[in-house]
Amino acid sequence: MKLRLLFYFLFCLPLTKPAIADDPPRLTAQGFAITSVQHGEPGEFPPVRLRAEAPARIASLVVRQGEFEADLATTPDRSLFPLFGLDSRPLQSYDITLDFSPYINQRLTADGEYLFLVTLTDREDRRSTATLEIAVGEPEIPPEPAAGEAFGRELEASDAVLRRIGAGPVQAAGISGLTWVTVEAIDVTIRVRPARSGLTLRELPAGIWPELTDTVALAGAVAATDPVEFVDLPTANRGAAGRVLVLSDAAGHTVFRITGSATAVSEKGTTVELVGRVRR
């Protein structure tokens, strides 16, 4: 009888394990809506927790914010773990909870809006992505120009990310008004266009970005550049990094400097991702 039960247990075990691992990885906000902006004061930001679940085990957990980028699952730098509420490397874990407040309180000390991009990959090379929008302190309201003073103000800067999975809609945070189609599959070149009528698109020289610090400089660069119907961007292996795009409408101009681009193939289609900085 015992031998029969042991045989039954060994026979059923390999049947149940793959069924569990069939579930894709998932990122879930804890205690807040992931689409909402989280607010807090500098140095006193409340917990911002994101749960990462991977029934097939975690292979990669990449966090990006501005110029910061780290794979918490594989990095040898253990000093990064406390910044996200971790005690150790989460490689091969089934689920962990990240807390972004230590990173925010130690590194994002200036008032402003910031963006985190989190990408979770399991051992089956399936991905889940999430975007967290953070607002530190009170938004700065630029003063009105004095009488007789030339109109101009310092541009407000923030992070931005755009993502499209297969033929689905472009998902964006920090910027809106862009859409694209893929026109070349090898380096995943996308053709970027304005997403609605009333918007015009321009591409500026990459070297002009440091000069675009106020509305006068941006307006001058726009006036000297003809609008275009579309812009082609190769996106594989950071191919679009350094490109500078401007969207304009009756409300003003928004300039987007792409700092990175990436692609990934999944059963839902090719995922294309653009990250960068916005000034407006």
C-alpha positions in Angstrom: 0.0 0.0 0.0 2.8 2.4 0.9 4.6 1.6 -2.3 1.4 2.4 -4.3 1.0 5.8 -2.6 4.6 6.6 -3.2 4.2 5.8 -6.9 1.1 7.9 -7.1 2.9 10.9 -5.5 5.9 10.7 -7.8 3.6 10.3 -10.9 1.5 13.3 -10.0 4.2 15.7 -9.0 5.7 16.4 -12.4 2.1 16.9 -13.8 1.2 19.7 -11.3 4.5 21.7 -11.3 4.3 22.8 -15.0 0.7 23.9 -14.6 1.8 26.3 -11.8 4.7 27.6 -13.8 2.4 28.3 -16.8 1.3 31.6 -15.1 3.2 34.6 -16.5 5.1 37.0 -14.3 3.1 39.8 -12.7 3.8 43.2 -11.1 1.2 44.5 -8.7 0.9 47.8 -6.8 0.3 47.3 -3.1 -2.2 49.7 -1.5 -2.5 52.2 -4.5 -3.6 52.3 -8.1 -0.5 51.8 -10.3 -1.9 54.4 -12.8 -2.0 57.2 -10.1 0.8 59.6 -9.2 2.2 59.0 -5.8 2.9 62.2 -3.8 5.3 62.9 -0.9 7.6 65.3 0.7 11.4 65.2 0.2 13.1 62.9 2.7 9.7 61.8 4.1 8.2 59.9 1.2 5.8 57.1 2.3 6.2 53.5 1.3 5.6 52.7 -2.4 5.4 49.0 -2.7 5.3 46.8 -5.8 5.0 43.1 -5.6 6.8 41.0 -8.2 5.5 37.4 -8.8 7.0 34.8 -11.1 5.7 31.3 -10.7 8.5 30.2 -13.1 11.0 32.0 -10.8 12.6 35.4 -11.3 15.4 35.6 -13.9 15.7 39.4 -14.1 14.3 42.4 -12.3 15.4 45.7 -13.9 14.6 49.1 -12.4 15.2 52.3 -14.3 14.9 55.9 -13.2 16.5 58.7 -15.1 20.2 57.7 -15.6 19.9 54.9 -13.0 19.5 51.3 -14.3 20.1 48.1 -12.4 19.0 44.4 -12.6 18.4 43.7 -8.9 18.3 39.9 -9.6 21.8 39.7 -11.0 23.7 42.8 -9.8 26.8 42.2 -7.7 26.3 45.6 -6.0 24.6 44.6 -2.7 24.4 48.3 -1.6 21.4 48.7 -4.0 19.2 46.2 -2.2 18.3 48.4 0.8 17.3 51.2 -1.7 14.3 49.0 -2.7 13.5 47.3 0.6 15.4 44.1 -0.2 17.8 42.0 2.0 19.3 40.0 -0.8 19.3 39.3 -4.5 15.9 38.1 -5.7 17.2 35.8 -8.4 15.2 32.5 -8.6 12.6 33.8 -6.1 8.9 33.2 -6.7 7.8 36.5 -5.4 9.2 39.5 -3.6 8.0 43.0 -2.6 9.9 46.1 -3.6 9.6 49.4 -1.6 10.8 52.4 -3.6 10.7 54.9 -0.7 14.3 54.4 0.5 15.5 55.2 -3.1 13.2 58.2 -3.3 14.2 59.6 0.1 17.9 59.2 -0.5 18.3 60.1 -4.2 15.3 62.2 -5.3 15.7 65.1 -2.9 14.6 67.9 -5.3 11.0 68.8 -5.9 9.8 67.4 -9.2 8.1 64.5 -11.0 10.0 61.3 -11.5 9.3 58.0 -13.3 10.3 54.4 -12.5 10.2 51.7 -15.1 10.2 48.1 -13.8 10.7 45.1 -16.0 10.3 41.6 -14.5 11.4 38.6 -16.6 11.0 34.9 -15.6 13.1 31.8 -16.5 10.7 31.2 -19.5 11.8 34.7 -20.8 8.3 36.1 -20.3 8.1 39.7 -19.2 5.9 42.0 -17.2 6.4 45.8 -17.0 5.1 48.5 -14.8 5.5 52.3 -14.6 5.5 54.3 -11.3 5.0 58.0 -11.4 6.3 59.9 -8.4 5.8 63.6 -7.4 8.2 64.9 -4.7 7.2 68.1 -3.0 5.0 70.8 -4.4 5.1 71.6 -8.2 6.9 74.9 -8.9 4.8 77.6 -10.5 6.9 79.9 -12.6 6.5 83.6 -11.9 4.8 85.9 -14.4 7.2 88.0 -16.3 7.4 91.7 -15.2 6.1 94.5 -17.4 8.4 95.0 -20.4 10.3 91.8 -19.7 10.8 89.4 -22.6 8.6 86.4 -22.1 10.4 83.3 -21.2 10.7 80.8 -18.4 12.8 77.8 -17.5 11.5 74.6 -19.0 10.1 72.0 -16.6 11.8 68.6 -16.9 10.5 65.1 -16.1 11.0 61.4 -17.1 9.0 59.8 -19.8 8.4 56.3 -21.2 6.4 55.0 -24.1 5.7 51.3 -24.7 3.8 49.3 -27.4 3.1 45.6 -27.3 2.4 44.1 -30.7 -0.4 45.9 -32.5 -1.8 47.3 -29.2 -2.1 50.9 -28.3 1.0 53.0 -27.3 1.1 53.2 -23.5 2.8 56.4 -22.3 3.7 58.1 -19.0 5.2 61.6 -18.8 4.4 62.4 -22.5 1.5 61.9 -24.9 0.7 62.5 -28.5 3.0 59.9 -30.2 2.2 56.7 -32.0 4.1 54.4 -34.4 4.2 51.4 -36.6 7.1 49.0 -37.3 8.5 49.4 -40.8 11.6 47.2 -40.5 11.9 44.0 -38.5 15.7 43.4 -38.1 16.6 46.4 -36.1 12.9 47.1 -35.3 12.7 50.4 -36.9 9.5 52.3 -36.0 7.8 55.1 -37.9 6.8 57.7 -35.3 3.9 60.1 -36.0 1.7 62.5 -34.1 -1.2 60.5 -32.5 -3.9 63.1 -33.2 -4.7 66.1 -35.4 -3.5 69.5 -34.3 -0.1 68.2 -33.4 3.1 68.7 -35.4 6.3 66.7 -35.2 9.9 67.9 -35.6 13.3 66.3 -35.1 16.1 68.5 -33.7 19.8 67.9 -33.9 21.0 65.8 -31.0 23.6 68.3 -29.9 21.0 71.1 -29.3 19.5 69.4 -26.1 21.8 71.2 -23.6 20.7 74.6 -25.0 17.0 73.9 -24.6 16.6 75.3 -21.1 13.9 77.9 -21.5 10.9 78.6 -23.6 12.7 81.2 -25.7 15.4 78.7 -26.7 12.9 76.0 -27.5 10.7 78.3 -29.5 13.7 79.5 -31.5 14.8 75.9 -32.3 11.2 75.0 -33.4 11.0 78.1 -35.6 14.2 77.1 -37.4 13.1 73.5 -38.0 10.5 72.4 -40.5 7.8 70.0 -39.3 7.9 66.4 -40.7 5.2 63.8 -41.3 7.1 61.1 -39.4 10.5 60.1 -38.0 12.0 56.6 -38.4 13.8 55.3 -35.3 15.8 52.0 -35.0 14.9 50.8 -31.5 16.8 47.5 -31.0 19.9 47.7 -28.7 19.4 51.4 -27.7 19.4 52.4 -31.3 17.1 55.4 -30.7 19.2 56.9 -27.9 20.2 60.5 -28.4 17.4 61.4 -30.8 15.5 64.6 -30.0 11.8 65.0 -31.0 9.4 68.0 -30.5 5.7 67.9 -30.4 3.8 71.2 -30.9 0.3 72.3 -30.7 -1.6 75.5 -29.8 -0.7 75.0 -26.1 3.1 75.0 -26.8 6.0 72.7 -27.4 7.2 69.5 -25.7 10.7 68.3 -26.4 11.6 64.6 -25.9 15.2 63.4 -25.7 15.3 59.6 -26.0 17.9 58.1 -23.6 17.2 54.5 -24.4 15.2 52.1 -26.5 14.7 48.4 -26.2 12.7 45.6 -27.8 11.5 42.1 -26.7 9.6 39.4 -28.5 6.7 37.6 -26.7 3.6 35.6 -27.6 1.7 38.9 -27.8 4.1 40.4 -30.4 7.1 42.6 -30.3 7.4 45.0 -27.4 9.0 48.4 -28.2 10.0 50.7 -25.4 11.3 54.3 -25.5 12.6 56.1 -22.4 13.9 59.5 -22.0 13.6 63.1 -20.6 10.9 65.6 -21.4 11.1 69.4 -21.2 8.1 71.6 -21.7 
